[in-house]
């Protein structure tokens, strides 16, 4: 019992500095960092990323918990290279395997990092913490998918359990094949069926390239390319689409190609895909979410005009666009500044063209109503 008490006391002592320094230091932070990439620019970007990671390590601990008397720290990492105020190149060289190595001494703005993290958190909260699913087809492993999942988790995204995704991939049915090959309709259905608002789908291709410089050392050069799309599960619209490639040397061809796949995924996220996702979210917060509304039992042309006019007058609606009308069914796209449930609350039970509007189904941003 005495030993247990001493252990608990020691843990408490470790916890105290974390709570006292909850705000963390501010100002500028100088750090040496290094990056290795396929090009000089990529190596420099990775060096900046490492500098920011070290800066956050001095500033922010997102979760502190005690498990088995061990202090665990989950440090939030951001890849916002703009937080590097300035840098000096200490070393720059072209390595024998064809990659570049860059070492820098960077001045990192901790205030900028804190602002970036706070802004992203506010944005995700404003979007009601959208859930994302990552589904990447890769022969011989899931290195690319793991890299993307780790990246998004580090940003605070809510993700579908990777084990759930793995079970789907093992089925290998036609819908999975179509989704990973870029079919947005198939991707949206899989995501929606698994409780996701967005799904990132992609395919990895791997190869081995002969490199005379590496052959003398018994190593091979693994190559991988990754194409990916982010799809809104409520309407099947593509939020972002990017491609990237990676290379990695190793004595094992399989390991080299797997590591290359991981690098391709990291590069994919660093090279504007993440920024495209955030830009899409920001646009949604600023201008509204696109609600795909279907109204049934619409009697005639005049009735559908009256319904569209009614929706245009609802508080928070930016615009109403007719997508189709026929067989008593009206399809509209409604740009609404708010969540789908709030829009439904505003219109459900209202009298329109002499009938009562009743919401019968809500799935993501897809809404079905009936005139009764």
Helices and strands as residue ranges (DSSP letters): H 2-20, E 28-37, H 40-57, E 63-67, E 70-74, G 81-83, E 84-94, E 100-109, H 110-126, E 131-137, H 143-154, E 158-159, H 162-171, H 174-180, H 184-193, E 198-209, H 212-215, E 220-232, E 238-250, H 253-268, I 269-273, H 274-287, E 289-296, H 301-312, E 317-326, E 329-336, H 340-347, E 351-352, E 355-363, E 366-371
